[in-house]
Amino acid sequence: MSGRASAIDLTNQFLIAMPGMSEDMFAGAVIYLCEHSPQGALGLVINKPIDLKLANLFEKVDLALDRPELAEAPVYFGGPVQTERGFVLHEPLGGEGDEGYGSSLTVPGGLQMTTSKDVLEALSLGAGPKKVLVTLGYSGWGAGQLEEELGRNGWLSVKADPAIIFDTPVEQRYTRALALLGIDPGMLTQEAGHA
């Protein structure tokens, strides 16, 4: 065996906060990991709506929103980094005429995350991706930081299911993400146990 630990890659997975997560902003959080590499990780919290609707966000950037089904959708707290910046999590583009957006990260095997205004402009015209989740800010970890938190039992991880992001009521997302692991929230305790 070499002295080097094998790298884990949690890209396109949910991070589910364990009870007792010491940081209040992450208590009960489900995070979609857009990127995870030896350099660090980036994800978006998908179950913490803030007091701002998409229609209001579009007004703030001087765009109309010609998508009535999205107007009342909440904007989410994506994490504590760059909270003044918008992040749009959406289904991968690939239809005819969808050439992509200026600043998109395609998550291997998963969704796309776009930070450029052109995705908002497409939505404002009634086009763009059909299913979207918009956050202000993101969650970020430096090299080895997420692995350390996983080692302290701060998070559970499981392959992401887009239906939980786009089709599940926000108050059920934590429970549904845990169910992907076969876990009932009542089974979890705040203390880490040792056998």
Helices and strands as residue ranges (DSSP letters): E 13-17, G 24-26, E 30-37, E 40-45, E 49-53, H 54-60, H 68-71, E 74-77, E 81-90, E 104-106, E 112-114, H 117-124, E 132-142, H 145-151, E 155-159, H 162-166, G 170-172, H 173-179, G 185-187
